[in-house]
Amino acid sequence: MKHRSVSIILIGAFACVLLACSGNKGGKGTAKAEPSLKEVFKKDFLIGTAINAGQIQEKDAKANETILKHFNQLTPENIMKCEVIHPGWDKYDFTLSDQLVEYGRKNNIAIVGHTLIWHSQLSGFARQLKNVDSMKMFFENHITTVAARYDGKVKGWDVVNEALNEDGTMRKSVFLERLGPDFVTEAFRLAQKASPKSELYYNDYNNEQPKKRAGCIELVKKIQVAGVRIDGVGIQGHWHVGRVPFKDIEESIQQYSALGLKVMFTELDIEVLPRNFQGADVGQRMTADSTTNPYKNGIPDSVLQQQARDYEGLFKLFLKYKEHVTRVTLWGVNDGQSWLNGWPIRGRTNYPLLFDRAFNPKPAFYSIVALKK
């Protein structure tokens, strides 16, 4: 009996090994066990990601697989910004943006255009326009041409991006200097006319912070009083591990929705590397030293667990206010794609998203999925 028991155990163990190997062949076993984010939250809000040119062109099979499985909304990382889509006064390049819209159509994924008016990544010719009339002409032509082309083909537009300072005052941009403080309202007026079938949003970072939030609310009210349509506010959500401002975020959802606005979290990531300033101003930089890239050879589990708790706390809030929160968009498909690997210091190794560099779900992924079980 003793020998027979050992044989049975060995046979059983061998069978388990065979089953395990069979289940994991080609990664299929893992894929079946991994829930789809868009399915998990399908009754709550859209789950989106930002994608780059290579992903639009489906050059990375694993990235494409991840996008199609998990996301039902896409934001172009760069290809709809002025320097790409409108490189010359009378020259437009819609090659990649057309491909993006077609990618969304054939895969039944909503597209949000990003962005019509932003002071950064502005075409050189536009930045050099000194004459007010020339700037007005560029402003109107750009918004009308780009927005009209994709009217009804994109779910919405980030009409104006990052027009505010941290204290809620208007940022000293080329648009403010040439066109005055009403340029935001005028941008929405033009977008409303050119793209009546698409939603219109104002998008910014740190606009969950009280002072900047107050400025954002003032900006929104100004648009509304002018009788111009604005459908939502995007809170970018570039936060730092262990320092997510949950109270400010909740108050912001309440206050923006009280204005009749949809609330979106549009560029979500939770950074794990040290930084000596807050926000997401691409013009700011840091100097590299021995302490600024601590996880280039791997990240401690303790940091991943804290990140998971932060994501869990955020998604609890999003679910609590799901009648007002209509979209949550991660800024990148996986850690390797994140802009935070190159900003504010180039060449760092960051881990801010839900999927690692091999597209495997991280603890943060499972922490938010568990909220729906």
FENURFEN-V747055 format. One record per backbone hydrogen bond with DSSP energy under -0.5 kcal/mol. CO is the residue of the C=O (numbers start at 1). NH is the residue of the N-H. E is the energy in kcal/mol with one decimal. If there is no record, write none. Layout:
co;nh;e
CO;NH;E
CO;NH;E
//
This chain:
co;nh;e
1;5;-2.5
2;6;-1.9
3;7;-2.1
4;8;-2.4
5;9;-2.4
6;10;-2.6
7;11;-2.8
8;12;-2.7
9;13;-2.6
10;14;-2.5
11;15;-2.3
12;16;-2.2
13;17;-2.2
14;18;-2.3
15;19;-2.6
16;20;-2.6
17;21;-2.7
18;22;-2.7
19;23;-2.9
20;24;-1.5
22;25;-1.0
23;29;-1.1
24;27;-2.4
25;28;-1.6
27;31;-2.1
28;32;-2.2
29;33;-1.5
30;34;-1.1
33;35;-0.7
35;37;-0.5
36;40;-2.7
37;41;-2.2
39;42;-1.0
41;44;-2.0
41;45;-1.8
46;48;-0.5
46;328;-2.3
47;72;-2.2
47;73;-0.9
48;330;-2.7
49;75;-2.1
51;77;-2.6
52;56;-2.1
53;57;-1.8
54;59;-2.6
55;58;-1.2
59;61;-0.6
60;64;-2.5
61;65;-2.3
62;66;-2.1
63;67;-2.7
64;68;-2.5
65;69;-1.7
66;70;-2.3
67;71;-2.2
70;38;-0.5
72;110;-2.1
73;49;-1.4
74;112;-2.4
75;51;-2.1
78;81;-2.1
81;84;-1.7
81;85;-2.4
82;86;-2.6
85;93;-2.1
88;91;-1.6
91;88;-1.5
94;98;-2.7
95;99;-1.5
96;100;-2.4
97;101;-2.2
98;102;-2.2
99;103;-2.4
100;104;-2.4
101;105;-2.3
102;106;-2.7
103;107;-1.3
104;108;-0.6
104;109;-2.7
105;108;-0.9
110;74;-2.7
111;113;-0.5
111;155;-2.6
111;156;-1.0
112;76;-0.7
113;158;-2.8
114;80;-0.5
117;161;-2.5
121;83;-2.1
123;127;-1.9
124;128;-1.3
126;129;-1.3
128;130;-0.7
131;135;-2.1
132;136;-2.5
133;137;-2.2
134;138;-2.5
135;139;-2.9
136;140;-2.5
137;141;-2.7
138;142;-3.1
139;143;-2.0
140;144;-2.5
141;145;-2.6
142;146;-2.3
143;147;-2.3
144;148;-1.8
145;149;-1.3
146;150;-1.0
147;150;-0.5
148;151;-1.2
150;153;-1.6
150;154;-1.6
155;199;-2.8
156;113;-2.9
157;159;-1.4
157;201;-2.7
158;115;-0.6
158;116;-2.1
159;117;-1.8
160;203;-2.2
161;119;-0.5
163;171;-2.8
165;168;-1.6
169;165;-3.3
171;173;-2.0
173;177;-2.5
174;178;-2.0
175;179;-2.8
175;180;-0.6
176;180;-1.5
180;183;-1.6
181;184;-0.7
182;186;-2.3
183;187;-2.2
184;188;-2.0
185;189;-2.2
186;190;-2.5
187;191;-2.4
188;192;-2.5
189;193;-1.7
190;194;-2.4
191;195;-2.7
195;198;-1.4
199;157;-2.2
200;231;-2.6
200;232;-1.4
201;159;-1.8
201;160;-1.0
202;234;-3.4
203;162;-2.8
204;236;-2.6
206;209;-1.8
209;213;-3.4
210;214;-2.3
211;215;-1.7
212;216;-2.3
213;217;-2.8
214;218;-2.1
215;219;-2.1
216;220;-2.5
217;221;-2.6
218;222;-1.9
219;223;-1.8
220;224;-2.6
221;225;-3.0
222;226;-1.4
223;228;-2.0
224;227;-1.9
231;262;-2.5
232;202;-1.9
233;235;-0.6
233;264;-2.3
234;204;-2.0
234;236;-0.7
235;266;-1.2
236;267;-1.9
237;239;-1.2
237;269;-1.9
239;271;-2.8
240;243;-2.5
244;246;-1.9
245;249;-2.3
246;250;-2.5
247;251;-2.3
248;252;-2.0
249;253;-2.3
250;254;-2.1
251;255;-2.5
252;256;-2.9
253;257;-2.1
254;258;-1.4
256;259;-1.3
256;261;-1.3
257;260;-2.0
262;233;-2.4
263;326;-1.8
263;327;-0.7
264;235;-3.4
264;266;-0.7
265;329;-3.5
268;331;-2.3
269;239;-2.1
269;271;-0.6
271;241;-3.3
280;282;-0.7
281;284;-2.0
289;292;-1.2
293;296;-0.9
295;298;-1.4
300;303;-0.7
300;304;-1.6
301;305;-2.6
302;306;-1.7
303;307;-2.5
304;308;-2.2
305;309;-2.0
306;310;-2.1
307;311;-2.7
308;312;-2.5
309;313;-2.4
310;314;-2.2
311;315;-2.7
312;316;-1.9
313;317;-1.6
314;318;-2.5
315;319;-2.3
316;320;-2.2
317;321;-1.9
319;322;-1.4
321;324;-2.2
321;325;-2.6
324;263;-2.4
324;326;-0.7
326;46;-2.2
327;265;-2.4
328;48;-3.0
329;268;-2.7
330;50;-1.4
330;332;-1.7
334;337;-1.5
334;338;-0.9
335;338;-0.7
338;341;-1.6
339;342;-1.7
339;343;-0.6
341;348;-2.0
344;286;-1.9
345;348;-0.8
348;350;-0.6
352;270;-2.1
354;362;-2.6
355;335;-2.2
356;359;-2.2
360;356;-2.7
362;365;-0.9
362;366;-1.5
363;367;-1.9
364;368;-1.6
365;369;-2.0
366;370;-1.9
368;371;-0.7
369;372;-1.7
370;373;-1.3
//
